[in-house]
Amino acid sequence: MSYTLPFSDYIDMATKTKRRYGKGAQKKVEKVMREFKKGKLKMGRSGKKVKSRKQAIAIGLSEARKEGKKVPKPKKKR
């Protein structure tokens, strides 16, 4: 037996949730991913070429954070 929520409950849930990332941050990550796919994205001081998709996303989020876009704080390392 499966139970589904009424449509009005789905709308209530959608209005209560808020975006974690702003549109500006999303655009920044898209721009960085384009650079990554072209092979032109470089790491910080060393200037080495980025090889990992995850690393490219992290760079995009970091740059968005520096520009003041809406991006959550990075997870703390233990």
PyRosetta script that sets phi, psi and omega in degrees:
from pyrosetta import init, pose_from_sequence

init()
pose = pose_from_sequence("MSYTLPFSDYIDMATKTKRRYGKGAQKKVEKVMREFKKGKLKMGRSGKKVKSRKQAIAIGLSEARKEGKKVPKPKKKR")
pose.set_psi(1, 124.6)
pose.set_omega(1, 178.4)
pose.set_phi(2, -111.2)
pose.set_psi(2, 145.3)
pose.set_omega(2, -179.1)
pose.set_phi(3, -117.5)
pose.set_psi(3, 129.2)
pose.set_omega(3, 177.7)
pose.set_phi(4, -114.9)
pose.set_psi(4, 148.8)
pose.set_omega(4, 179.7)
pose.set_phi(5, -77.8)
pose.set_psi(5, 147.5)
pose.set_omega(5, 172.7)
pose.set_phi(6, -64.3)
pose.set_psi(6, 155.9)
pose.set_omega(6, -176.1)
pose.set_phi(7, -56.7)
pose.set_psi(7, -38.9)
pose.set_omega(7, -178.3)
pose.set_phi(8, -63.2)
pose.set_psi(8, -32.2)
pose.set_omega(8, 177.6)
pose.set_phi(9, -68.5)
pose.set_psi(9, -36.2)
pose.set_omega(9, 177.1)
pose.set_phi(10, -63.4)
pose.set_psi(10, -41.2)
pose.set_omega(10, 179.4)
pose.set_phi(11, -64.9)
pose.set_psi(11, -41.0)
pose.set_omega(11, 177.6)
pose.set_phi(12, -61.0)
pose.set_psi(12, -42.5)
pose.set_omega(12, 179.9)
pose.set_phi(13, -64.5)
pose.set_psi(13, -39.7)
pose.set_omega(13, -177.9)
pose.set_phi(14, -67.9)
pose.set_psi(14, -35.6)
pose.set_omega(14, -178.7)
pose.set_phi(15, -76.8)
pose.set_psi(15, -24.9)
pose.set_omega(15, -179.8)
pose.set_phi(16, -78.4)
pose.set_psi(16, -28.8)
pose.set_omega(16, -179.8)
pose.set_phi(17, -80.5)
pose.set_psi(17, 146.6)
pose.set_omega(17, 177.8)
pose.set_phi(18, -125.4)
pose.set_psi(18, 159.5)
pose.set_omega(18, -177.9)
pose.set_phi(19, -67.0)
pose.set_psi(19, 137.8)
pose.set_omega(19, 176.2)
pose.set_phi(20, -83.1)
pose.set_psi(20, -33.7)
pose.set_omega(20, -177.4)
pose.set_phi(21, -119.5)
pose.set_psi(21, 139.4)
pose.set_omega(21, 178.0)
pose.set_phi(22, -79.6)
pose.set_psi(22, 167.3)
pose.set_omega(22, 179.8)
pose.set_phi(23, -64.6)
pose.set_psi(23, -34.7)
pose.set_omega(23, 179.0)
pose.set_phi(24, -62.9)
pose.set_psi(24, -39.4)
pose.set_omega(24, 178.4)
pose.set_phi(25, -66.5)
pose.set_psi(25, -39.2)
pose.set_omega(25, 179.7)
pose.set_phi(26, -62.7)
pose.set_psi(26, -43.0)
pose.set_omega(26, 179.3)
pose.set_phi(27, -64.7)
pose.set_psi(27, -38.4)
pose.set_omega(27, 179.3)
pose.set_phi(28, -63.0)
pose.set_psi(28, -44.0)
pose.set_omega(28, 179.9)
pose.set_phi(29, -65.4)
pose.set_psi(29, -40.0)
pose.set_omega(29, 178.0)
pose.set_phi(30, -60.2)
pose.set_psi(30, -43.1)
pose.set_omega(30, -180.0)
pose.set_phi(31, -62.4)
pose.set_psi(31, -44.8)
pose.set_omega(31, 180.0)
pose.set_phi(32, -65.0)
pose.set_psi(32, -38.5)
pose.set_omega(32, 179.7)
pose.set_phi(33, -66.2)
pose.set_psi(33, -34.6)
pose.set_omega(33, 176.3)
pose.set_phi(34, -63.8)
pose.set_psi(34, -43.1)
pose.set_omega(34, 177.1)
pose.set_phi(35, -61.3)
pose.set_psi(35, -42.5)
pose.set_omega(35, -179.2)
pose.set_phi(36, -61.4)
pose.set_psi(36, -44.8)
pose.set_omega(36, -177.9)
pose.set_phi(37, -67.0)
pose.set_psi(37, -31.4)
pose.set_omega(37, 177.0)
pose.set_phi(38, -78.1)
pose.set_psi(38, -15.3)
pose.set_omega(38, -179.8)
pose.set_phi(39, 86.6)
pose.set_psi(39, 21.1)
pose.set_omega(39, -177.0)
pose.set_phi(40, -108.4)
pose.set_psi(40, 1.8)
pose.set_omega(40, -178.3)
pose.set_phi(41, -83.1)
pose.set_psi(41, 127.9)
pose.set_omega(41, -178.4)
pose.set_phi(42, -117.0)
pose.set_psi(42, 152.9)
pose.set_omega(42, 176.1)
pose.set_phi(43, -77.7)
pose.set_psi(43, 167.4)
pose.set_omega(43, -178.3)
pose.set_phi(44, -39.2)
pose.set_psi(44, -114.4)
pose.set_omega(44, -173.4)
pose.set_phi(45, -71.6)
pose.set_psi(45, -34.5)
pose.set_omega(45, -175.6)
pose.set_phi(46, -69.8)
pose.set_psi(46, -30.3)
pose.set_omega(46, 179.7)
pose.set_phi(47, 75.4)
pose.set_psi(47, 15.2)
pose.set_omega(47, 178.7)
pose.set_phi(48, -73.4)
pose.set_psi(48, 153.0)
pose.set_omega(48, 180.0)
pose.set_phi(49, -71.0)
pose.set_psi(49, 135.8)
pose.set_omega(49, 179.0)
pose.set_phi(50, -77.9)
pose.set_psi(50, 131.1)
pose.set_omega(50, -176.9)
pose.set_phi(51, -109.4)
pose.set_psi(51, -19.7)
pose.set_omega(51, -174.0)
pose.set_phi(52, -104.7)
pose.set_psi(52, 138.0)
pose.set_omega(52, 177.1)
pose.set_phi(53, -62.8)
pose.set_psi(53, -43.0)
pose.set_omega(53, 179.8)
pose.set_phi(54, -61.6)
pose.set_psi(54, -39.9)
pose.set_omega(54, -179.9)
pose.set_phi(55, -65.6)
pose.set_psi(55, -38.2)
pose.set_omega(55, 178.6)
pose.set_phi(56, -64.0)
pose.set_psi(56, -42.5)
pose.set_omega(56, 178.3)
pose.set_phi(57, -63.6)
pose.set_psi(57, -42.0)
pose.set_omega(57, 179.4)
pose.set_phi(58, -61.7)
pose.set_psi(58, -39.0)
pose.set_omega(58, 178.2)
pose.set_phi(59, -65.0)
pose.set_psi(59, -43.6)
pose.set_omega(59, 178.7)
pose.set_phi(60, -60.8)
pose.set_psi(60, -43.4)
pose.set_omega(60, 179.3)
pose.set_phi(61, -66.9)
pose.set_psi(61, -38.7)
pose.set_omega(61, 179.1)
pose.set_phi(62, -63.6)
pose.set_psi(62, -43.4)
pose.set_omega(62, 178.8)
pose.set_phi(63, -65.3)
pose.set_psi(63, -39.4)
pose.set_omega(63, 178.2)
pose.set_phi(64, -63.9)
pose.set_psi(64, -39.5)
pose.set_omega(64, 178.8)
pose.set_phi(65, -62.0)
pose.set_psi(65, -43.0)
pose.set_omega(65, 179.7)
pose.set_phi(66, -64.2)
pose.set_psi(66, -32.5)
pose.set_omega(66, 179.4)
pose.set_phi(67, -81.1)
pose.set_psi(67, -5.0)
pose.set_omega(67, 177.6)
pose.set_phi(68, 87.9)
pose.set_psi(68, 16.8)
pose.set_omega(68, 177.8)
pose.set_phi(69, -74.4)
pose.set_psi(69, 164.5)
pose.set_omega(69, -178.6)
pose.set_phi(70, -79.4)
pose.set_psi(70, 102.7)
pose.set_omega(70, 179.8)
pose.set_phi(71, -140.6)
pose.set_psi(71, 132.5)
pose.set_omega(71, 178.3)
pose.set_phi(72, -63.6)
pose.set_psi(72, 157.6)
pose.set_omega(72, 178.8)
pose.set_phi(73, -63.4)
pose.set_psi(73, 148.4)
pose.set_omega(73, 177.8)
pose.set_phi(74, -65.9)
pose.set_psi(74, 150.3)
pose.set_omega(74, 179.3)
pose.set_phi(75, -65.4)
pose.set_psi(75, 141.6)
pose.set_omega(75, -179.5)
pose.set_phi(76, -74.7)
pose.set_psi(76, 139.4)
pose.set_omega(76, 174.3)
pose.set_phi(77, -89.5)
pose.set_psi(77, 143.5)
pose.set_omega(77, -178.4)
pose.set_phi(78, -86.1)
pose.dump_pdb("model.pdb")
